[in-house]
Amino acid sequence: MKLMQHIAFRIQQIFAAPQIDFTEISSLEKKAPDLVVYVLPIVIMITIIELLGSYFLERKNYESKETIGSLLVGAGNLMINLAMKTVMLYGTVWLYNVLPYRMALNWWTLIPCFIIYDFCSYWTHRISHFCRFFWASHVVHHSADHYNLTVNFRQSWFQYTKVIFFIPLLLTGVHPVIFFVANQLSLLYQFWVHTEVIGKLNPFIEKYLGTPSNHRVHHGSQEKYLDKNFGAVFMVWDHLFKTFQYETERPIYGITSSLKSKIDPLYLNTHEFQDIVADVRQSKSFGSKLYYIFASPDRIAKRKSAKRAHV
């Protein structure tokens, strides 16, 4: 009985952190370090090494216009992230304070937070492939016809629309600083998987962790590779929900629709939204309008193809 009371007391202590005063936001920002900014010089150096190696070894996995487009998209994304950090901190602190239970800033809580973050990331990623509205804020990452480290920089300027999928994690009472560190660690981990330089690794690693081979599958446009390997760090979720696929042949990268520009970062970030608006305007019924906004991009593409064939 005493043991149970002691355990209950300890659990109560874990979730008994005080509220965070909004005047502490500035000091909180210092506790939530910009890991991505600190590591950026290393990221750029490794990317340059891969680019030079591709050029001198004639591997042809870089294309000049596409690379420039990736860098411009990445530069815009970096500025947006820096601007949004304070906004996101205020939002997460507000939700943290509203909850009747809160975890204090203990670094050991990063472990469960990171695992739950990765689970939420899996579903965010998966939904982004099956709902056109969210695909519009993800397609820029898949729009490159070549697979290299600059694909990391092709992150949507509108990706904050998907923050709603991480609310379940925030509802656990995790400290805002821990949440932001988990986010940055996940992002940094995914840098190394965007390359063709690294082949297949140990079978155990390939089965349970995100690797270049596993993520190349995700970017492949072949039928058997479509909508596979959504996991960021752990592939356990893909095995659990039947979306895992090993790399059995070299993927063909890119998206099915052609792009008008490979360089213009604004176009690369908005072309799918433009297509949604055009489809909605042409739709006559309310149900059809909703279909073109929220249905699966793959189903919409097949429906349009069937219509063109019928005409």
Backbone hydrogen bonds, N-H to C=O, Kabsch-Sander energy under -0.5 kcal/mol:
donor,donor_aa,acceptor,acceptor_aa,energy
5,Q,1,M,-2.3
6,H,2,K,-2.4
7,I,3,L,-2.5
8,A,4,M,-2.6
9,F,5,Q,-2.3
10,R,6,H,-2.4
11,I,7,I,-2.4
12,Q,8,A,-2.2
13,Q,9,F,-2.0
14,I,10,R,-1.9
15,F,11,I,-1.6
16,A,13,Q,-1.4
17,A,102,R,-2.4
21,D,19,Q,-0.6
24,E,21,D,-2.3
25,I,22,F,-1.3
28,L,24,E,-2.2
29,E,25,I,-2.2
30,K,26,S,-1.1
31,K,27,S,-1.2
32,A,28,L,-1.2
35,L,33,P,-1.9
38,Y,34,D,-2.0
39,V,35,L,-2.3
40,L,36,V,-1.1
42,I,39,V,-0.8
43,V,39,V,-2.2
44,I,40,L,-2.8
45,M,41,P,-2.2
46,I,42,I,-2.5
47,T,43,V,-2.1
48,I,44,I,-2.4
49,I,45,M,-2.1
50,E,46,I,-2.2
51,L,47,T,-2.6
52,L,48,I,-2.8
53,G,49,I,-2.4
54,S,50,E,-2.4
55,Y,51,L,-2.0
56,F,52,L,-2.7
57,L,53,G,-2.1
58,E,55,Y,-0.5
59,R,54,S,-2.0
60,K,54,S,-0.8
67,T,63,E,-2.7
68,I,64,S,-2.4
69,G,65,K,-2.3
70,S,66,E,-2.2
71,L,67,T,-2.3
72,L,68,I,-2.4
73,V,69,G,-2.4
74,G,70,S,-2.5
75,A,71,L,-2.2
76,G,72,L,-2.0
77,N,73,V,-2.2
78,L,74,G,-2.3
79,M,75,A,-1.8
80,I,76,G,-2.1
81,N,77,N,-2.5
82,L,78,L,-2.0
83,A,79,M,-2.0
84,M,80,I,-2.5
85,K,81,N,-1.2
86,T,82,L,-0.5
87,V,83,A,-0.6
88,M,84,M,-3.0
89,L,85,K,-2.2
90,Y,86,T,-2.4
91,G,87,V,-2.1
92,T,88,M,-2.7
93,V,89,L,-2.6
94,W,90,Y,-2.3
95,L,91,G,-2.1
96,Y,92,T,-2.4
97,N,93,V,-2.5
98,V,94,W,-1.6
99,L,95,L,-1.5
102,R,15,F,-1.4
103,M,173,G,-3.1
104,A,14,I,-0.8
106,N,104,A,-1.9
109,T,106,N,-1.5
110,L,107,W,-1.5
111,I,108,W,-1.3
113,C,109,T,-1.9
114,F,110,L,-2.7
115,I,111,I,-1.8
116,I,112,P,-2.4
117,Y,113,C,-2.9
118,D,114,F,-2.2
119,F,115,I,-1.8
120,C,116,I,-2.6
121,S,117,Y,-2.5
122,Y,118,D,-2.1
123,W,119,F,-1.7
124,T,120,C,-2.6
125,H,121,S,-2.7
126,R,122,Y,-2.6
127,I,123,W,-2.7
128,S,124,T,-1.7
129,H,125,H,-0.7
129,H,126,R,-1.2
130,F,126,R,-0.8
130,F,127,I,-0.8
131,C,127,I,-1.6
132,R,295,A,-2.0
133,F,293,I,-1.0
135,W,131,C,-2.2
136,A,132,R,-2.1
137,S,134,F,-0.7
138,H,135,W,-2.0
139,V,135,W,-2.8
141,H,138,H,-1.8
142,H,138,H,-0.5
142,H,139,V,-1.4
143,S,139,V,-0.8
143,S,140,V,-0.6
148,N,146,H,-0.7
151,V,148,N,-2.0
152,N,149,L,-1.3
153,F,150,T,-1.2
154,R,151,V,-1.2
155,Q,153,F,-2.1
159,Q,156,S,-0.9
161,T,158,F,-1.7
162,K,159,Q,-1.9
163,V,160,Y,-1.4
164,I,161,T,-0.5
165,F,162,K,-1.4
166,F,163,V,-1.9
167,I,164,I,-1.1
170,L,166,F,-1.8
171,L,167,I,-2.3
172,T,169,L,-1.6
173,G,170,L,-1.6
174,V,169,L,-0.7
179,F,175,H,-2.1
180,F,176,P,-2.2
181,V,177,V,-2.2
182,A,178,I,-2.4
183,N,179,F,-2.0
184,Q,180,F,-2.1
185,L,181,V,-2.5
186,S,182,A,-2.1
187,L,183,N,-1.9
188,L,184,Q,-2.5
189,Y,185,L,-2.2
190,Q,186,S,-1.5
191,F,188,L,-1.3
192,W,188,L,-0.5
192,W,189,Y,-0.7
194,H,191,F,-1.4
195,T,193,V,-1.2
199,G,197,V,-0.5
206,E,202,N,-2.6
207,K,203,P,-1.7
208,Y,204,F,-1.8
209,L,205,I,-2.4
210,G,233,V,-2.7
215,H,211,T,-2.6
216,R,212,P,-2.2
217,V,213,S,-1.5
218,H,214,N,-1.3
219,H,215,H,-1.6
220,G,216,R,-0.6
220,G,217,V,-1.2
221,S,252,I,-2.6
225,Y,222,Q,-1.2
226,L,222,Q,-1.3
226,L,223,E,-0.5
228,K,225,Y,-0.9
229,N,243,T,-2.9
235,M,208,Y,-1.9
236,V,208,Y,-0.6
239,H,235,M,-1.9
240,L,236,V,-2.5
241,F,237,W,-2.5
242,K,239,H,-0.7
243,T,238,D,-2.7
244,F,238,D,-0.9
248,T,246,Y,-0.7
253,Y,251,P,-0.6
254,G,219,H,-0.5
268,L,264,D,-2.3
269,N,265,P,-1.5
270,T,266,L,-1.1
270,T,267,Y,-0.6
271,H,267,Y,-2.2
274,Q,270,T,-2.4
275,D,271,H,-1.9
276,I,272,E,-2.1
277,V,273,F,-2.3
278,A,274,Q,-2.1
279,D,275,D,-2.4
280,V,276,I,-2.6
281,R,277,V,-2.2
282,Q,278,A,-1.5
283,S,279,D,-1.1
289,K,285,S,-1.8
290,L,286,F,-2.2
291,Y,287,G,-2.0
292,Y,288,S,-2.1
293,I,289,K,-0.8
293,I,290,L,-0.5
294,F,290,L,-2.8
295,A,291,Y,-2.3
300,I,296,S,-2.4
301,A,297,P,-2.4
302,K,298,D,-2.1
303,R,299,R,-2.4
304,K,300,I,-2.5
305,S,301,A,-2.1
306,A,302,K,-2.3
307,K,303,R,-2.0
308,R,304,K,-2.2
309,A,305,S,-2.2
310,H,306,A,-2.1
311,V,307,K,-2.0
